[in-house]
Structure formats: structure tokens, C-alpha cells
């Protein structure tokens, strides 16, 4: 069984949100078998900063759909989109 690495863009719903706390909430929301292998931050515009976690999931887990759904349920998240996916 292989693994899939996906970079996911998480847009907060406000430029005033505490990004460190949002990172913790994202990590806590992960479905079983998934893990985060680091975060990047991307300055979008007007003080808004997107989080870009790289998520590792088992290849047989149905891709990143469960992670995307979990992230959308996190307080403070406006949108979630997959930026890049590859097998490792």
C-alpha cells in the first residue's frame, strides 16, 4: 500500500484569525490514518494568509476527500482546495 501527499490550501474566514490556533484545529480534525507533514503560509491579499498543510494519507483511503471534509468542518475555515497531489 502506497501513500499520497497532498498540499491543501486552507483559506481562513478572516485576516484577524489566529493562524497558530487554526493550525492546531486542523491537526486535531484529521481523519484516522492521515497526518500533516508540515505547514506553509501564503500571503494572499489585504492581510489574509492561507495555510498550506502537506497531508499524507494512505493510498487506499479514497484520496483526500475525507481530509477536505474534515478541514471544512473546522471553525474559522472559509474554503479548502487541493493544490497538488502526488504518490510517495
SVG drawing of the C-alpha trace seen along z (x, -y; Angstrom):
<svg xmlns="http://www.w3.org/2000/svg" viewBox="-18 -45 26 47">
<polyline fill="none" stroke="black" stroke-width="0.4" points="0.0,0.0 1.4,-3.4 0.8,-6.8 -0.4,-10.0 0.9,-13.5 -1.4,-16.5 -0.8,-20.2 -4.1,-21.7 -4.9,-25.4 -7.0,-26.4 -8.4,-29.9 -9.4,-31.4 -12.6,-33.3 -10.9,-36.5 -7.5,-38.1 -7.8,-38.5 -7.8,-34.8 -5.1,-33.3 -3.2,-31.1 -1.4,-29.1 -4.7,-28.1 -6.2,-27.3 -3.2,-25.0 -3.9,-23.1 -7.6,-22.8 -6.7,-21.4 -4.3,-18.8 -7.0,-17.7 -9.6,-17.3 -7.6,-14.8 -9.3,-11.5 -7.6,-8.3 -4.6,-7.3 -3.9,-10.9 -1.1,-13.1 0.3,-16.6 3.9,-16.7 4.4,-20.5 2.6,-23.8 3.5,-26.7 1.8,-30.1 0.9,-32.1 0.2,-35.8 -2.9,-36.2 -4.0,-39.8 -5.0,-42.6 -3.5,-40.8 -5.2,-37.5 -2.8,-34.5 -3.7,-31.0 -2.4,-27.9 -0.9,-25.2 -0.6,-21.9 1.0,-18.9 -1.2,-16.0 -0.1,-12.3 -2.9,-9.8 -2.9,-6.1 -3.4,-5.4 -6.4,-3.2 -8.2,-5.9 -10.1,-7.3 -7.8,-10.2 -8.0,-13.5 -11.8,-13.8 -12.1,-12.8 -9.4,-15.3 -11.0,-18.1 -14.4,-17.4 -12.7,-17.4 -11.0,-20.7 -14.2,-22.3 -15.8,-21.5 -13.1,-23.4 -14.1,-26.7 -12.5,-29.6 -12.1,-27.9 -13.7,-29.7 -12.6,-27.3 -10.4,-24.3 -8.9,-23.3 -6.3,-20.8 -3.3,-22.5 -1.0,-19.5 -1.3,-15.7 1.4,-13.0 2.2,-9.5 5.1,-8.8"/>
</svg>
